[in-house]
Structures are given as C-alpha cells and as structure tokens.
C-alpha cells in the first residue's frame, strides 16, 4: 500500500488550523448569507410549482416526460439546500436549519433528514478512516481491497466489474436513499421520527401517486422512472468525486484535523457554473474544513486555503471534473482487482 509522509506534531496541526480559521473569520466568510439562500430556496420551490403547473396543463401526454427531466434537476438542487441546512449554513439557530432541512429533505426530496444527518456527521468527523467513515462502508461498491476479499465469488466478480457497473448503479441512487430512509425511520420510535414519516408519506403521495392521477399508467410509470433515475444519477455524480480515490487514513498516526480533511478530499476546478451544478461540493476541501461556511463563500475561501496549504506543504488536490472522474474509475477498478491504494500511515 503506498504511503504519504507523516504529519508534524499535533500542536503544530492545531496552531496551523487556528491561524487559518482566524484568517477565514476575519474575511467574514463564516457570516450567514440569508439573502443568497432566500433566492436559492425561493427559486427552487418556484421551479417546482412551474413544473407541476406544466404537467397539469400538458395532461396525459408524452411531452410530460420533459417535465420529469426538469423535476430531477430541481430535486437535486433542493437536495443541495438540504445538505447546507444540515450543516447549519443557512440560519444561525439550529431549530431553523432543522425546519428547512425537514421540509426540503423529507417533504420535497423524499429522504430522511435525521438519518442522513447522523450518517453525514459521522463522515465529516472520521473522513477517510476505513473503520469509522460510513462513506467507506462496503455496499454495492467496495472502496478497500479487504472488502473484496470478504465477499463471495459473485461479490468478487462484481467488484472486478464495478468501474463499469458504477454508471448504471448511479441511476438507482435515489431509490437506494428512499429505501434507506424508510428503513431507518421504521426502527425509530421517537416523536421526530413520526414527523419525518408523515412528511415522507406526503412526499410519496405527490411524487409516486399523483402521476397516476394525471397520466395513463404507462406514462405515469415512465414519468416516475425518469424522475428518480435522473435524480439519482445527478446526485451520484456530484458526490462521487469528493473522496473516492483519495488517500485513506490507516495506522494510528494523528494527522490533525487540517491535514486529514485536506489530504482525503478533492476539489474540482472550473468556473462558477461548476459550483452551481455541483451544489458547492466542488469546493470539498474548504467545505470539510469549515462545514458551517455558507456555500456562497466557499469559492472565496479557496483563495485563502490553497496558498495556506502550499505554505505548510499540505497536498491540495484540485482536478478538472473529467480528470477526477477518470481517477475515480481507476481507483474503483484497482480496488476491485485487489491492488494497493493510496494510504497515509
């Protein structure tokens, strides 16, 4: 397994991150952007209303499948807003962020906000640590050679093909998240789970039952399949490049928060349009260093973080989207074949 250099002392790590944090705060980059999010949320919900109106006006027509395509795009943009709410980027008060997250995640996108938030917080706390980062847990895909060895003959065959199979699997991502959300809520018995479940039921009626009230059965099925498949694919391609193929943290070495988050994350180069399509996840390094930073400030913070990392000799990974996808596929293929992967000991 290839190895990167050891980190300096824990004291140096803390001092470095404290200095960077001070620079970020003094630059006003942690201040909430209420106007930005008001426009973002209003536009997304407005787009939903417009698409719904178009679907009703078109009626039982194959042209309604164009609405399904637009719906998938808007739902993913709403998913990004739910992500930001989960990180308390939108409002100062946790209660307000949670309210936005519940509406956007459970009611509009159909995912359990509570389930996702618990899982995602664990990912941020243990990024790149195989035993603790839930995003490194084996599922349909495997991310570590040892995960391949733990599988049976069919699982090992599938792992060898996963670099090819990842594309069709992405179309199933939204369904996977819907199912995982329901399964997590079934196991819970608290009041919050009842609220989340109620919102999911309303979501299911709007997005899975109403199409049958508007269209003939065959067109309703096609509408739902296109919406969910493209929704899942769009979600998948936006987070696939975040950490897959980046070094994992092995051994007992304490890298410190700064180095661990930077070394295990990947940024995408490109103009502001890249940030829009990726929901701010193109600035993954800055997001992991400052999770509560409003999405609108992440690109500005890159101008501080990148030279800071160069000064402290911390590898800062930034690639074009196409180069990043190429590296992801190479990594998935290497893992499936049992090859060594980059690690930090």
N, C-alpha and C positions, 0 to 999 in steps of 0.2 A: 504494500500500500504506500503510495507516495506521501511524503510528509513535508509540511511547510515549517518554517522556523518557529522556535518557541517564542512566546511573548515575554516582554520585560516584566518587572516586578508588579505586583498588584497595586502598590502605592503609586507607581508611575501611571498605570492604567487609569486609576481614579482621578489623579491630578489632570491627566490629559483630557478626560471626558468632562471634568469640571470646567476646564478652560474653554472647551468647545461649547458647552452648554451656556456659559456666560456670554460668549460671542453671539449665540443664537438668540438669547433673551434680549440682549442689548439691541439686536437688529429688529426687535419687535415681531419675530417670526412665530412666536407662540400665542400671539393675540388672536382671539376668535374672529372669524370672518363671517359675521351674521348676514350681511348683505349678499355675499357670494353664495352662501347656502340657501338663502331665501329665493334667489333667482334659480339656482340649481334645482331645488325641490319643486318650486312652482312650475318650472318649465317641464320637468319630467311628468308631474301629475297632469299638467295641461295636455301634454302629448298623449297620455293615456286616454283622457277624455276625448280628444280629437279622433284617436284611432277607434275608440268604441263607437263614436258617432258615425264614422265612415263605415264601420262594419254593419251597423243598423241600416244605414242608407243603402248600402250595396245589397243587403239582403242575401238571399240564397244564391250566391254567385261564386264562381271560381276566382273572381277578382279579389274576393275576401282573403285569399291566401297571401296577397301582398300586405294586408293588414297584419297577418301573423308574423311576417318578417319584421315589420316595424315594431311590433309588440315585443319581440325577442330583444331587439336593440334597447328599447326603453326599459324593459325589465332589468337588463344587465346594468344600465346606468343607475337604476334605483338600488340595485344590489351594492354598487359602489357607495351610494349615500348611506345605506345601512351599515356598511363597513366603517365609514367615517363616524357615524353615530356611536358605534360600538367602542371606538377609540376616544370618545368624548371630544371630538374635534369641532362639533357644531355649536354646542352650548356650554356655558360654564358649569351648570348644575347637572349632576348625573341623572336626576329624575327626568329632565327634559330630553337629554340624549336618549335615555331608555325608551321614552314615549315615541320619539321619532323612529328609533330602531324597531320597536314592535310593529308600528304601522307599516313601515317600509318593508321590513323583512317578513313578518308573519302574514299581514293582510295583502300586501301587493306582490311580493316575490314568492311567497309560499314556503319560506324557510323559518325554522325556529330560531329566533334571535338569541334566546337563552342558551340553547345547545351550541350554536355557532360561537357565541361569545366565549363560553367556557373553553371550548377547543382552541379557539384562536388566541386567547390569552396565554394558554399553555405553550402554544407555538412561539409566541413572542418571548416568553420567559426562558425557553430552552431551545432557541433556534440552533439547528444543526447538531443537536445531541441525539444520537440514534435511540437511546432508551427512553427519552423524555419528550422529544418533539413529536406531536401527533401527526404532523405532516410527513414524517419519515416512516410512519407505520405502514406495513405492507397491506395492500388491498388488491384491486385488480392489477395495479402496477407494483413493482418492487423497486426499492431505491438503494438497497445494500446487497452485496454478494451473498452474505449469510442468509438473507431472506429467501434467496433462490434455493439454497441447499436445504432449507426447512420444508420445501414443498415436494409434493409427489411428482411422478413422471409427467402428468398433464400440466401441472403448475410450472414445472421447469421448462417444458416445451413452450408454454405460453410466454414465459419470461424471456426466452430467446427471441420471441417474435414481438415483444412489447414495443419496440421502437416503431414498428409498423402499425400495431394494433392501437397505439395511443390515439391516433386520429379518429377512428370510429368510436372509441370509448368516450372521447370528449363530447360527442353528441348525446351521451347518456348521463352527463354530469348533473344536469338539473333534476332528472328523475332520482338519481342517487341522493341528492341533497334533500329532496322532498321526503324520500323514504327514511333517511337517517333522522330527519326532524320528527317525523311521526313516531318512530321507534323510541326516540329519546323522551318524548312527551308522554307516551304510554307508560313508561317506567316511573314517571314523576307523579307525586300526589299533592303538590303544594298549590296555593292559590294562583301563583304566577303561571303555572302550567295550564290551569283552567282558562286563563285569559288568552294565553298563546294558542291553546287548542281551539277556542272559539274563533279567533281571528283566522286560523288555518282553515276552519270549516267554511267561513265566508269566502276565503280565497278560492277554495276548491269549487264552491258553487259558481263563482264568477268565471273562473278560467277553465273549468272542466265540465260544467253543466250548461251554462248559458250558451256556449257554441251550438249545442244540440237544439236549443230553442230558436236559434237564428238561422241555422243551416240544415240542409239534409244530412242524414247520418254520415255518409261518406265524406262530405265536405267538412263536417264538424270534426271527424277523426283526423282528417288531413290538416285542418287548422291547428288542432292541439299538438299533433306530432311536429309540425313545422315550428310552432312557437317554442315548444320545450326543447327540441333538438338544437335549434339555433341559439336559444338562451343558454343551454348547457355548453355548447361549443364556444360561444363568446366568453362566458365565464372562465372556461378552462384555459383558453389561450392567453388570458390576461394574467393568470397566476402561475402558469406552467414555467415561465422563465424566472420567477422570483428567486428560487433557491435550488431547483433541480440542476445537478451538475456542479454546484459549488462545493467547496471542501466541507466535510463533516468534522465535528469535534470529537476526537477519540482520546482515550487516556484521561489522566487526572489533572492535566495542566489547566490552571486558571488563567484563561486568556484575558479576562476582564470584559466588561460589558461592551466597551467601544470596539475592541478588536474582534470579538466574537460576532457582533452584529454586522460589521463591515465585511469581514472575510467570508461570511457564509451567505451574503446577499449579492444580488446582481442588479445593476441599473440598466436601463435601455436608453440609448441615445436617440436624438430626434427633436423635432420642434414641438411647440405647444400642442399641436394636433395629436401627437403621440400620447401626451399626458391626458388629453380628453378621451381618446379611445381606450386607454388602459386605466382610466379612473384614478390616476395618480400613482398606480402601482409600478409605473416605470421608474419612479424615484424610490426604489425599495430600500436602499441603504439609509437614506435620510428618514424614511418612514419608520424603520426599525430603531433608529437612534432616538427619534422623537415622535413616538406614536400619537401623541395628542396634538401634534402640529397640524393645523388646517391644511387640507390638500392644496389649496391655492398658494401656500407658502413653500411647498416642498421644493419646487424648482429654484426658487430664490435661495433656499438654504444650501443647495448643491454648490453654489459659488463659495460658500464658507467651508463646507465639509470636505470637498475634494482636495483643495490645497492643504487643508489641515492634515488630512491623511498622508499626503505626499511628504509633508514636513516630518511626520512621525513614522514614516516608512511603513505605512499600512497599505497593503494592496487594495486598490479601489477598482472593482470590476464594473466596467461600463461597455456595453456592446450594442451594435445595431440589433433591432428585433430579429432580423433574419439570421445573423450570426449567433444570437442567443438560442434561437430555436434549433439551429444546427448542433450547437453544443449540447442542448438538452437531449436530442435524439441520439447523439453519440454516447452520452452518458447512459441512457436507458439501454442501449444496445450492449455497452460494455458490462453493465451490471447483469443483464440477462445472460451473458456469456460467462459470468463469474470472474471478470477481470478486476484488478485493483482499481480503486477510485481515490481521488484526492482526499487527504485527511490532514488534520492538524493535531499533532501529538504533543 
